């Protein structure tokens, strides 16, 4: 089902509310991938599909996406980061629908996704496996091991999304350990590679609709903190919790969009 | 044990959900398995971190998933993948590490695995199998295959006296009956002592057991062995594994918590990854005091404490 602007707006507001109420950060990298997660989960994830969040620090965006689909309740979101919760800062090992693996240590998710895709392929089972990585995560050697494997085994049932927001934990990705341009590095593999505006739903759909006869990799050109002017492309919003004044201002901006 | 490993796996390989990954090892050894399994036998290449996460995902999707490499390359190189992706999710992956202990001998310490089960048993849900004899592999593979939790199998080299009739597999087996010290050895190194222990006269001849499954809390010590330790002439634990994290400290803890005070307690263990020079498994065992003569000196010595 095609989703519209109101769905994106309400998810963005709910994400900020959840982070504001729990007083935790990682907002910037949640806002950079939220649009793609919403399109993917609302429009492409059927009962046979699998999704693995390799950039586990965007658990908040995933929880809100699952909420947006009606798979998590407001009451569950209110438990984000609380004692006794399943909604931890990184995805839990079990207990939540649509979350097959506890991720959070970077460089695991793409291998887990490749293994899942291989299991479906060997079992002659249908369904696409989607995996969202960060861009800094491509500094992990294991991510490249996984890409070699996925390309070699021609895992056509695997689609990798890269949240290419150009910022990592302590600097710009290009300044820390540059792989720029990432697309050129990936292009040498036997994969179906695309780059799209990761905040344009139509562009995301077009990329997800494009057929591939090998593992598909979609680089989502994104911005950390997207949709909130004072967060956009700013590294500190990898970490900062929202103060009340910031929260109100961010909500107003989103309402006006 | 690789031949027996391959035979045992081939016997299981008709299961449609079984999948076997190797980290580019098994040339000349696993070819029959490769032929039997077809597309479900996967050489994952020289990329162990990926192999372990992939095998975790295969198990998560309900497959009977096995991964094979030289021992350190399947637990030390990809340790975080074992921890996060397998153990945290309690996935019934079966890891097979070839050349446990000093098995790779003169190939050097990069290939030795003398801290493997100590490290792995620190993880939740993990079980370790240390088959002692070549004939154990069928039972080991079947038990690991049926397990609902993660398993690590440490492969070694079966060593028994000529003409020795191997006792049927059990996690604990008595190999020599005697009224002397209780001696417990882990895995294949046990076979190297059988002849010498049998030849000892009473009352020195030890009550000798081999253990092939850990941890102790899932595979408790037999009651008659415990009784012997309570009443007898002391206890010696032998393992081709470093002291920290080994069975020796587990058994010492068991003794302490159960209020059992063996007359004396000796622990013979792998002492170092590096010695001054390199050498065979037998050479490295001797450097650690795991050779027959050193162990006989421990068992026959009534007076001095050895730790």
Interface residues (C-beta under 8 A of the other chain):
Chain A: X93 X94 X100 X101 X102 X105 X107 X108 X111 X112 X113 X114 X115 X116 X118 X119 X120 X122 X123 X141 X142 X145 X146 X148 X149 X152
Chain B: X17 X19 X39 X40 X42 X44 X45 X47 X49 X50 X52 X53 X54 X55 X56 X57 X58 X60 X61 X62 X63 X80 X81 X84 X85 X88 X89
